[in-house]
Amino acid sequence: DFDDMINWVIRVFEEHPQVLSNYQEKFQYILVDEFQDTSGTQNRIVELLIHYWDQPNVFVVGDDDQSIFRFQGANIENMLH
């Protein structure tokens, strides 16, 4: 379980825009595999990274019939959003 580390990254990105900007420019293409198993906090990191671009280069792969990590906070609503 990496919740504490994920929350730390979100906090740093939100409190230090220059750090977020550095990563937004560094990662111009983002691929998220097994997207059906992402939690709200994991999805927040993706949202923060792609927010920099008017038309972000983000590709997510997931199968809503295979969502198996609900016990870790995975939220199928991420796919619908």
N, C-alpha and C positions, 0 to 999 in steps of 0.2 A: 504494500500500500504506500503510495507516494503522495498522499494528499498534502502533507506538510510542505513538501518541496514544490508541488504545483501551486499551492497558495502563496508560497514565498515568491515564486516567479511572478505571479499576478501582482502581488503587492509591490515588488520592485518596478515592474513595468508601469503601474499606475502612479507610483510616487516619484519616479525618475524618468520623465519623458525622453531624455537623451539616451538612456539605455534602451528603451523601447525602440526609438528611432534607429539606433544602430542595428538592432536585429531585424527591423522591418526592411531596411535597405539591404541587409546581408542575405535574407531569405526571400528572393523574388518569386520563387516557385514553391508551392507547398502542396504536398500529397499527404492525405490522411487515410490510412488503411484501417479497416475494421471500424469504420465510423459509427456503426450501430452500438459499439461498446464504449463510446466516449461519455464522460461525465460532464456536467455543467461547467466545472472548473477547467477541464481539459479543452472543452469547446471555447471557453473564454480566452484561453491563450491563443487559439487559432484566430478568433475574432480580433484580438488586439493586434496580432501580426498582420492581418490582411487589411485592417482599417486604413492603413497608410495609402493604399492604392485606390484610385478611382474605379479601376476594373482589375481586381486582384486575380492573380494566377493561382487559384486554389482548386484542387481536385480531390474529392472525397469518394471513397469506395466503401460500401457497406451493404448489408443485407438485413432488412428489418426482421426477417424470419429467423435470424441467427443471434439475436441479442441475448447474450448469456451472462453479462456482467452487471445485472441490475443490483446485485448485492454490493457492488462497489460504486454505485451511484450512476451507472450508465443510464442514459435517458433517451429513449427512442424519439422523443420530441426534437432532439438535435437534428435528426434527419429531416423531419417535417419542416423545420425552420430553415 
